[in-house]
Amino acid sequence: MALTDPHAPGATPLRPEEIVGLRHPATTHAELNELEAANIVQGQEWALRARRTAMPGMLSDDYVRLLHKKMYGEVWVWAGTYRQQDTNIGVPYPTIWTTLRTIYDDARYCVEHGTYAPDELAIRLHHRLVWVHPFPNGNGRHARLMADLVLLRHFKSGRLPWGGRTLSRTDPRRAQYIAALQAADGHNYEPLLQFCRSSQ
């Protein structure tokens, strides 16, 4: 099976061996997005109810992988499993575990010491998770939900506006979001902070 249309701009192309892991037939990205969207709703509902969605435990490999599995496990057999190959973005796959542990430790420190305002902490955590790109697919959506869960469950505040959009492959602001992520890769967080806080 193969997806017959091009992937979204800025998205990591799925490899044939990853597409084999689809649990349901899909031939286009639109069909795949529908399957994933339904599963993501289930994953989000689980996360908002789960006792495990709490600091500091949610800043761990166990939680991050479980959340991905809850978001995508009805669609992909490999949901919740870190990628086993290098991709066009992300850290080299053998360093995923150690890089994420550093990110979790840094985030815990920032929470404990109030290093950033809650929304900035969530945005920075989101960026670093996307930068690692630990999973074959769904990294941006997973990282955005992680950021929102930190705000909702730990800081008892609202979700981020994320530019006022869903950031789907057809969203015209997706290019702005990708550019802001790339700026943050170079340690310039201002475009990403402005984008994620914007409701326009």
C-alpha positions as CSV (number, residue, x, y, z in Angstrom):
1,M,0.0,0.0,0.0
2,A,1.2,3.6,-0.7
3,L,-0.2,7.1,-0.3
4,T,-0.7,8.4,-3.8
5,D,-0.6,12.2,-3.1
6,P,2.3,14.3,-1.8
7,H,2.8,14.8,1.9
8,A,2.1,18.2,3.6
9,P,4.8,20.9,3.3
10,G,7.2,20.5,6.2
11,A,5.9,17.0,7.1
12,T,8.2,14.0,7.3
13,P,7.5,11.6,4.4
14,L,6.4,8.2,5.6
15,R,8.6,5.3,4.5
16,P,7.1,2.2,2.8
17,E,7.9,0.1,5.8
18,E,6.0,2.6,8.0
19,I,3.0,2.7,5.7
20,V,2.8,-1.1,6.0
21,G,1.9,-0.4,9.6
22,L,-1.5,1.1,8.8
23,R,-4.3,-0.8,10.5
24,H,-6.9,0.5,8.0
25,P,-6.8,1.0,4.2
26,A,-5.9,4.6,3.1
27,T,-4.6,5.7,-0.2
28,T,-4.4,9.5,0.2
29,H,-3.3,11.8,3.0
30,A,-6.9,13.1,3.3
31,E,-8.1,9.5,4.2
32,L,-5.1,9.1,6.5
33,N,-5.9,12.4,8.2
34,E,-9.5,11.4,8.8
35,L,-8.4,8.2,10.5
36,E,-5.8,10.0,12.6
37,A,-8.2,12.8,13.5
38,A,-10.7,10.4,15.0
39,N,-8.0,8.6,17.0
40,I,-6.5,11.9,18.2
41,V,-9.9,12.9,19.7
42,Q,-9.8,9.6,21.7
43,G,-6.2,10.2,22.8
44,Q,-7.0,13.7,23.9
45,E,-10.0,12.5,25.9
46,W,-7.9,9.8,27.6
47,A,-5.2,12.3,28.5
48,L,-7.6,14.8,30.0
49,R,-9.0,12.1,32.3
50,A,-5.9,10.1,33.1
51,R,-4.2,10.4,36.5
52,R,-1.0,9.9,34.7
53,T,-1.3,13.3,33.0
54,A,0.4,15.1,35.9
55,M,3.8,16.7,36.6
56,P,6.4,15.5,36.9
57,G,5.5,12.0,35.6
58,M,4.2,13.2,32.2
59,L,7.8,14.5,31.5
60,S,9.0,10.9,30.8
61,D,9.5,8.4,28.1
62,D,6.7,6.3,29.5
63,Y,4.1,9.0,29.3
64,V,5.3,10.6,26.0
65,R,5.1,7.2,24.3
66,L,1.8,6.2,25.9
67,L,0.2,9.5,24.8
68,H,1.4,8.9,21.2
69,K,-0.1,5.4,21.4
70,K,-3.4,6.7,22.7
71,M,-3.4,9.3,19.9
72,Y,-2.5,6.9,17.0
73,G,-2.8,3.3,18.2
74,E,-6.0,2.7,16.2
75,V,-4.3,3.8,13.0
76,W,-0.6,2.6,13.3
77,V,0.8,-0.6,14.6
78,W,4.0,1.2,15.6
79,A,2.2,4.0,17.5
80,G,4.1,4.8,20.7
81,T,7.4,3.5,19.3
82,Y,10.3,5.8,18.6
83,R,11.6,5.8,15.1
84,Q,14.4,3.4,14.1
85,Q,15.8,5.4,11.2
86,D,17.0,8.9,10.5
87,T,14.6,11.3,8.8
88,N,14.8,14.6,6.9
89,I,14.4,16.4,10.3
90,G,15.0,15.4,13.9
91,V,18.0,14.1,15.9
92,P,19.9,11.0,14.8
93,Y,17.6,8.1,15.9
94,P,20.2,6.5,18.3
95,T,20.2,9.7,20.4
96,I,16.4,10.1,20.8
97,W,16.2,8.5,24.3
98,T,19.1,10.5,25.7
99,T,18.1,13.8,24.1
100,L,14.5,13.5,25.4
101,R,15.8,12.8,28.9
102,T,17.7,16.1,28.8
103,I,14.5,17.8,27.6
104,Y,12.4,16.3,30.4
105,D,15.1,17.3,33.0
106,D,15.2,20.8,31.7
107,A,11.4,21.2,31.7
108,R,11.2,19.9,35.3
109,Y,13.8,22.4,36.3
110,C,12.0,25.3,34.6
111,V,8.7,24.3,36.3
112,E,10.3,24.1,39.7
113,H,12.1,27.4,39.4
114,G,9.5,29.4,37.4
115,T,12.1,30.0,34.6
116,Y,9.4,30.9,32.1
117,A,5.8,32.0,32.1
118,P,3.6,28.9,31.8
119,D,2.7,29.4,28.1
120,E,6.3,30.0,27.1
121,L,7.4,26.9,29.0
122,A,4.8,24.9,27.1
123,I,5.8,26.4,23.7
124,R,9.5,25.7,24.3
125,L,8.7,22.1,25.4
126,H,6.6,21.7,22.2
127,H,9.4,23.0,20.0
128,R,12.0,20.7,21.6
129,L,9.8,17.7,21.2
130,V,9.2,18.6,17.5
131,W,13.0,19.2,17.0
132,V,13.8,15.7,18.3
133,H,11.0,14.2,16.1
134,P,10.9,11.0,18.0
135,F,8.1,9.2,16.1
136,P,7.7,8.3,12.4
137,N,4.5,10.4,12.2
138,G,2.4,12.7,14.2
139,N,5.2,14.6,16.0
140,G,3.7,18.1,15.6
141,R,0.2,17.1,16.8
142,H,1.7,15.1,19.7
143,A,3.9,17.9,20.8
144,R,1.1,20.5,20.6
145,L,-1.1,18.3,22.7
146,M,1.7,17.8,25.2
147,A,2.1,21.6,25.5
148,D,-1.7,22.0,26.0
149,L,-1.8,19.3,28.6
150,V,1.0,21.0,30.6
151,L,-1.1,24.1,30.6
152,L,-4.4,22.5,31.3
153,R,-3.4,20.0,33.9
154,H,-0.5,21.5,35.7
155,F,-0.9,25.3,35.4
156,K,-4.8,25.1,35.3
157,S,-4.8,27.5,32.4
158,G,-6.3,27.5,28.9
159,R,-4.9,25.9,25.8
160,L,-2.6,27.8,23.4
161,P,-4.4,29.4,20.4
162,W,-1.8,27.9,18.0
163,G,-2.4,30.8,15.6
164,G,-6.1,30.3,15.8
165,R,-6.0,27.3,13.5
166,T,-5.7,23.5,13.5
167,L,-2.5,23.6,11.4
168,S,-3.7,20.9,9.1
169,R,-1.9,20.3,5.8
170,T,-4.3,22.6,4.0
171,D,-4.0,25.4,6.6
172,P,-2.5,28.5,5.0
173,R,-0.7,29.4,8.2
174,R,1.2,26.1,8.3
175,A,4.1,27.7,6.4
176,Q,4.3,30.4,9.1
177,Y,4.3,27.8,11.8
178,I,7.1,25.8,10.1
179,A,9.2,28.9,9.7
180,A,8.7,29.8,13.3
181,L,9.8,26.3,14.4
182,Q,12.9,26.7,12.2
183,A,13.7,30.0,13.8
184,A,13.5,28.3,17.2
185,D,15.9,25.7,16.0
186,G,18.4,28.6,15.9
187,H,17.4,29.7,19.4
188,N,15.2,32.6,18.2
189,Y,11.9,31.8,19.9
190,E,10.2,35.1,19.3
191,P,8.4,34.1,16.0
192,L,7.2,30.9,17.6
193,L,6.0,32.6,20.8
194,Q,4.1,35.2,18.7
195,F,2.5,32.5,16.5
196,C,1.5,30.1,19.2
197,R,0.0,33.0,21.3
198,S,-1.9,34.5,18.4
199,S,-5.6,33.8,18.0
200,Q,-5.7,35.5,14.6
